[in-house]
Amino acid sequence: MHTEVSQKSAERPKRVRRTGPYKAADARRQTILETAIEHFAQWGYFNSSMPKIAADVGLTKAGLMHHFGSKEELLSAVLELRDQRAISAFFAEDFQNDPVRYFGQVAAQAAFNESQPGLTQMFTVLAAESSNEEHPAHQYFQQRYESIVEAASGILTPMIAAGTLRQGTDVRQVAAEILAVVDGFTIQWALDKTNTSLHSTVFNYVDRLSRSVTTDGRGLAD
């Protein structure tokens, strides 16, 4: 018995705790990412400067490039950070074939985005800039829209068989519509944060959508 336990313990991957210089490097990378978000949000990708980002975190350009080898690599890390935050916070759960729960998470993500104006504004600026085929994020945004529609369709499709979404619902169209409308509301909010609430507008939209496609006509406000 003890031998078996020992063998299992030996086979179990050891958890490496990052301390000392490793932990400091992780903290510095995080600071760089947050600073890059602010720069990309304010000036866009093309007009943001690696030396200026470096200066804002107390590094030389060479010091910054020790953590991120190029401006393109820094941009990729920023976009990856945003995606990781969104997926882990809002769409990793089992929705148990309840479309209202899913639509509720769309509204919850809008509330989170509104609480992170720098990150959200950066994303809006980069999305507009990336229509240029030479932009380093062009392919990312192309793939982003397709992958989000695919993922949302995968969540919504079983709900038709489960009887919680109306028969004949075009889940891909619903997913694409949500993406387009939320992105549009986000642009409006970025232009006028004082008079526009991103969460409220998205909440009201997905509430109406939920009532139109759920079999029992439930909405988020119920």
Wavefront OBJ file of the C-alpha trace (Angstrom):
o trace
v 0.000 0.000 0.000
v 2.758 2.434 0.992
v 4.700 1.543 -2.148
v 1.658 2.244 -4.327
v 1.118 5.609 -2.646
v 4.769 6.486 -3.061
v 4.685 5.587 -6.742
v 1.575 7.706 -7.294
v 3.193 10.600 -5.463
v 6.285 10.277 -7.615
v 4.206 10.223 -10.783
v 2.160 13.283 -9.784
v 3.531 16.431 -11.464
v 5.190 18.706 -8.963
v 3.773 22.181 -8.618
v 6.483 24.754 -9.184
v 6.117 27.867 -7.072
v 7.579 30.895 -8.779
v 9.579 32.941 -6.295
v 12.379 35.474 -6.283
v 13.389 36.738 -9.724
v 10.789 34.561 -11.486
v 7.941 36.087 -9.499
v 9.374 39.567 -10.091
v 9.557 38.875 -13.836
v 5.905 37.772 -13.871
v 4.904 40.956 -12.056
v 6.924 43.075 -14.476
v 5.322 41.363 -17.491
v 1.882 42.047 -16.026
v 2.773 45.717 -15.518
v 3.987 45.934 -19.111
v 0.745 44.387 -20.376
v -1.434 46.783 -18.392
v 0.641 49.744 -19.591
v 0.477 48.540 -23.203
v -3.305 48.323 -22.878
v -3.405 52.002 -21.879
v -1.157 53.032 -24.768
v -3.009 50.966 -27.370
v -6.318 52.331 -26.113
v -5.212 55.949 -26.275
v -3.126 55.966 -29.442
v -3.934 52.727 -31.263
v -1.383 50.135 -32.259
v 0.423 52.006 -35.018
v 0.897 55.209 -33.013
v 1.977 53.474 -29.805
v 5.691 53.442 -29.116
v 7.696 50.649 -27.523
v 10.186 53.174 -26.031
v 7.305 55.142 -24.460
v 5.711 51.985 -23.052
v 9.112 50.982 -21.700
v 9.624 54.391 -20.101
v 6.238 54.231 -18.382
v 7.241 50.997 -16.638
v 10.749 52.190 -15.804
v 12.572 50.179 -18.444
v 14.700 50.845 -21.480
v 13.435 49.584 -24.820
v 16.004 46.762 -24.562
v 14.677 45.907 -21.106
v 11.117 45.783 -22.412
v 12.145 43.555 -25.299
v 13.687 41.128 -22.830
v 10.084 40.354 -21.820
v 8.427 40.833 -25.229
v 10.662 40.436 -28.240
v 8.662 42.691 -30.542
v 5.710 45.043 -30.657
v 3.735 42.320 -32.448
v 4.492 39.861 -29.637
v 3.330 42.412 -27.070
v 0.097 42.952 -28.997
v -0.538 39.199 -29.160
v -0.018 38.901 -25.409
v -2.450 41.759 -24.738
v -5.159 40.203 -26.920
v -4.572 36.788 -25.361
v -4.929 38.311 -21.895
v -8.298 39.802 -22.794
v -9.565 36.510 -24.247
v -8.409 34.493 -21.230
v -10.144 36.845 -18.838
v -13.415 36.715 -20.762
v -13.535 32.937 -21.260
v -12.564 31.994 -17.718
v -14.863 34.563 -16.127
v -18.022 34.138 -18.196
v -18.141 31.167 -20.554
v -16.391 28.258 -18.859
v -19.469 27.111 -16.940
v -22.031 24.445 -17.823
v -25.139 26.359 -18.863
v -27.283 23.212 -18.415
v -29.212 23.961 -21.610
v -30.567 27.182 -20.137
v -30.338 29.969 -22.735
v -31.253 32.621 -20.168
v -28.120 31.751 -18.192
v -26.042 32.085 -21.334
v -27.574 35.414 -22.327
v -27.088 36.578 -18.760
v -23.373 35.930 -19.060
v -23.253 38.039 -22.221
v -24.667 40.919 -20.158
v -22.297 40.149 -17.290
v -19.329 40.352 -19.644
v -20.565 43.754 -20.824
v -20.630 44.921 -17.195
v -17.055 43.680 -16.744
v -15.943 45.407 -19.948
v -17.501 48.633 -18.740
v -15.489 48.348 -15.518
v -12.279 47.938 -17.568
v -12.448 50.985 -19.872
v -8.783 50.925 -20.903
v -8.862 47.301 -22.007
v -12.233 47.659 -23.716
v -11.358 50.874 -25.509
v -8.079 49.336 -26.665
v -9.949 46.400 -28.128
v -12.354 48.714 -29.959
v -9.509 50.754 -31.436
v -7.587 47.663 -32.528
v -10.687 46.082 -34.064
v -11.164 49.160 -36.241
v -7.485 49.395 -37.162
v -7.259 45.697 -38.023
v -9.471 46.118 -41.084
v -6.146 47.035 -42.682
v -4.761 43.751 -44.000
v -1.247 44.862 -43.030
v -2.211 45.239 -39.387
v -0.593 42.544 -37.201
v -3.954 41.818 -35.540
v -5.852 41.446 -38.832
v -5.801 37.658 -38.809
v -6.577 37.538 -35.086
v -9.788 39.516 -35.504
v -10.823 37.495 -38.551
v -10.411 34.276 -36.591
v -11.937 35.791 -33.460
v -15.332 36.402 -35.025
v -15.500 32.936 -36.530
v -14.363 31.194 -33.346
v -16.841 33.108 -31.179
v -19.729 32.252 -33.506
v -18.650 28.602 -33.518
v -18.337 28.462 -29.731
v -21.676 30.184 -29.132
v -23.386 27.932 -31.672
v -21.970 24.911 -29.879
v -23.508 26.105 -26.622
v -26.887 27.047 -28.092
v -27.511 24.122 -30.486
v -28.210 21.474 -27.780
v -30.767 23.810 -26.257
v -33.036 23.288 -29.262
v -33.070 19.520 -28.683
v -33.543 20.137 -24.963
v -36.632 22.192 -25.730
v -35.417 25.424 -24.167
v -34.768 27.202 -27.474
v -37.483 27.398 -30.100
v -37.387 24.901 -32.953
v -35.996 26.435 -36.125
v -33.782 28.924 -34.301
v -30.735 29.708 -36.435
v -28.137 29.573 -33.682
v -25.311 30.787 -35.913
v -27.376 33.812 -36.878
v -28.195 34.452 -33.212
v -24.516 34.177 -32.261
v -23.403 36.478 -35.094
v -26.117 38.982 -34.199
v -25.076 39.080 -30.547
v -21.465 39.661 -31.534
v -22.339 42.443 -33.971
v -24.765 44.217 -31.645
v -22.522 44.024 -28.577
v -19.525 45.307 -30.538
v -21.674 48.121 -31.911
v -22.890 49.090 -28.446
v -19.290 48.983 -27.232
v -18.247 51.520 -29.868
v -21.127 53.816 -28.893
v -20.155 53.527 -25.233
v -16.473 54.207 -25.997
v -17.497 57.424 -27.770
v -19.818 58.624 -25.003
v -19.225 56.982 -21.626
v -21.015 59.768 -19.752
v -24.433 59.268 -21.323
v -24.216 55.588 -22.283
v -24.173 52.483 -20.085
v -22.674 49.516 -21.887
v -24.133 47.022 -19.448
v -27.637 48.505 -19.550
v -27.838 48.601 -23.337
v -26.496 45.068 -23.715
v -28.717 43.782 -20.897
v -31.853 45.244 -22.506
v -30.897 43.809 -25.889
v -30.217 40.241 -24.708
v -33.328 40.399 -22.533
v -35.446 41.093 -25.636
v -33.540 38.460 -27.608
v -34.081 35.868 -24.887
v -37.819 36.471 -24.849
v -37.992 36.005 -28.614
v -36.088 32.698 -28.875
v -36.754 30.820 -25.606
v -39.669 28.397 -25.639
v -41.104 29.775 -22.418
v -40.520 33.417 -23.338
v -38.272 34.077 -20.357
v -35.996 37.095 -20.236
v -33.154 38.207 -18.021
v -35.399 40.514 -16.039
v -37.744 37.682 -14.967
l 1 2 3 4 5 6 7 8 9 10 11 12 13 14 15 16 17 18 19 20 21 22 23 24 25 26 27 28 29 30 31 32 33 34 35 36 37 38 39 40 41 42 43 44 45 46 47 48 49 50 51 52 53 54 55 56 57 58 59 60 61 62 63 64 65 66 67 68 69 70 71 72 73 74 75 76 77 78 79 80 81 82 83 84 85 86 87 88 89 90 91 92 93 94 95 96 97 98 99 100 101 102 103 104 105 106 107 108 109 110 111 112 113 114 115 116 117 118 119 120 121 122 123 124 125 126 127 128 129 130 131 132 133 134 135 136 137 138 139 140 141 142 143 144 145 146 147 148 149 150 151 152 153 154 155 156 157 158 159 160 161 162 163 164 165 166 167 168 169 170 171 172 173 174 175 176 177 178 179 180 181 182 183 184 185 186 187 188 189 190 191 192 193 194 195 196 197 198 199 200 201 202 203 204 205 206 207 208 209 210 211 212 213 214 215 216 217 218 219 220 221 222
